[in-house]
Amino acid sequence: MLDPWIIEEIRRREEEERQHREQPVIHIEPPRYPETQERERRDSNQQPGEQRGVIVIDFSV
């Protein structure tokens, strides 16, 4: 059996670790700018198969 001071030390360390892990977390959504909202709205209105203006650039020589 462990000495009482060892048991108390183990409890103290476990409590410190639990407090460290249980820190509150705040999730902040990045700001949405008006031009981004307008672009998202236009993109969502496109029909499947429409050209989207994608350009592929090959940098291999």
Short mmCIF file of the C-alpha atoms (twelve columns), coordinates in Angstrom:
data_MODEL
# 
_entry.id   MODEL 
# 
loop_
_atom_site.group_PDB 
_atom_site.id 
_atom_site.type_symbol 
_atom_site.label_atom_id 
_atom_site.label_alt_id 
_atom_site.label_comp_id 
_atom_site.label_asym_id 
_atom_site.label_seq_id 
_atom_site.Cartn_x 
_atom_site.Cartn_y 
_atom_site.Cartn_z 
_atom_site.pdbx_PDB_model_num 
ATOM 1  C CA . MET A 1  0.000   0.000  0.000   1 
ATOM 2  C CA . LEU A 2  1.181   3.511  -0.778  1 
ATOM 3  C CA . ASP A 3  1.922   6.139  1.807   1 
ATOM 4  C CA . PRO A 4  -0.804  8.785  2.262   1 
ATOM 5  C CA . TRP A 5  1.451   11.591 0.980   1 
ATOM 6  C CA . ILE A 6  2.109   9.647  -2.248  1 
ATOM 7  C CA . ILE A 7  -1.625  9.109  -2.781  1 
ATOM 8  C CA . GLU A 8  -2.246  12.821 -2.195  1 
ATOM 9  C CA . GLU A 9  0.505   13.746 -4.662  1 
ATOM 10 C CA . ILE A 10 -1.012  11.461 -7.319  1 
ATOM 11 C CA . ARG A 11 -4.448  13.045 -6.757  1 
ATOM 12 C CA . ARG A 12 -2.975  16.536 -6.995  1 
ATOM 13 C CA . ARG A 13 -1.189  15.764 -10.280 1 
ATOM 14 C CA . GLU A 14 -4.287  14.132 -11.758 1 
ATOM 15 C CA . GLU A 15 -6.377  17.180 -10.819 1 
ATOM 16 C CA . GLU A 16 -3.839  19.561 -12.389 1 
ATOM 17 C CA . GLU A 17 -3.804  17.469 -15.564 1 
ATOM 18 C CA . ARG A 18 -7.612  17.366 -15.670 1 
ATOM 19 C CA . GLN A 19 -7.813  21.156 -15.293 1 
ATOM 20 C CA . HIS A 20 -5.245  21.602 -18.042 1 
ATOM 21 C CA . ARG A 21 -7.173  19.355 -20.453 1 
ATOM 22 C CA . GLU A 22 -10.571 20.882 -19.667 1 
ATOM 23 C CA . GLN A 23 -9.686  24.420 -20.723 1 
ATOM 24 C CA . PRO A 24 -12.628 26.102 -22.442 1 
ATOM 25 C CA . VAL A 25 -12.326 26.360 -26.196 1 
ATOM 26 C CA . ILE A 26 -13.950 29.081 -28.254 1 
ATOM 27 C CA . HIS A 27 -14.448 28.467 -31.947 1 
ATOM 28 C CA . ILE A 28 -14.371 31.728 -33.856 1 
ATOM 29 C CA . GLU A 29 -15.696 31.807 -37.385 1 
ATOM 30 C CA . PRO A 30 -13.594 33.971 -39.701 1 
ATOM 31 C CA . PRO A 31 -15.284 37.155 -40.923 1 
ATOM 32 C CA . ARG A 32 -17.218 36.921 -44.170 1 
ATOM 33 C CA . TYR A 33 -16.657 39.809 -46.499 1 
ATOM 34 C CA . PRO A 34 -19.397 41.069 -48.841 1 
ATOM 35 C CA . GLU A 35 -17.483 40.167 -52.024 1 
ATOM 36 C CA . THR A 36 -16.999 36.629 -50.723 1 
ATOM 37 C CA . GLN A 37 -20.707 36.296 -50.006 1 
ATOM 38 C CA . GLU A 38 -21.546 37.594 -53.500 1 
ATOM 39 C CA . ARG A 39 -19.122 35.124 -55.116 1 
ATOM 40 C CA . GLU A 40 -20.543 32.218 -53.083 1 
ATOM 41 C CA . ARG A 41 -24.062 33.195 -54.125 1 
ATOM 42 C CA . ARG A 42 -23.061 33.327 -57.808 1 
ATOM 43 C CA . ASP A 43 -21.253 29.975 -57.537 1 
ATOM 44 C CA . SER A 44 -24.254 28.335 -55.905 1 
ATOM 45 C CA . ASN A 45 -26.516 29.531 -58.780 1 
ATOM 46 C CA . GLN A 46 -24.395 27.838 -61.471 1 
ATOM 47 C CA . GLN A 47 -25.845 24.824 -63.191 1 
ATOM 48 C CA . PRO A 48 -23.829 21.595 -63.379 1 
ATOM 49 C CA . GLY A 49 -21.762 21.524 -66.571 1 
ATOM 50 C CA . GLU A 50 -21.399 25.292 -66.861 1 
ATOM 51 C CA . GLN A 51 -17.916 26.590 -67.497 1 
ATOM 52 C CA . ARG A 52 -16.327 27.793 -64.335 1 
ATOM 53 C CA . GLY A 53 -13.213 29.465 -65.737 1 
ATOM 54 C CA . VAL A 54 -10.681 26.898 -64.513 1 
ATOM 55 C CA . ILE A 55 -7.187  27.246 -65.989 1 
ATOM 56 C CA . VAL A 56 -4.523  24.543 -65.776 1 
ATOM 57 C CA . ILE A 57 -0.907  25.714 -66.005 1 
ATOM 58 C CA . ASP A 58 1.800   23.135 -66.683 1 
ATOM 59 C CA . PHE A 59 5.126   24.247 -65.208 1 
ATOM 60 C CA . SER A 60 7.070   21.162 -66.299 1 
ATOM 61 C CA . VAL A 61 9.729   21.775 -68.919 1 
# 
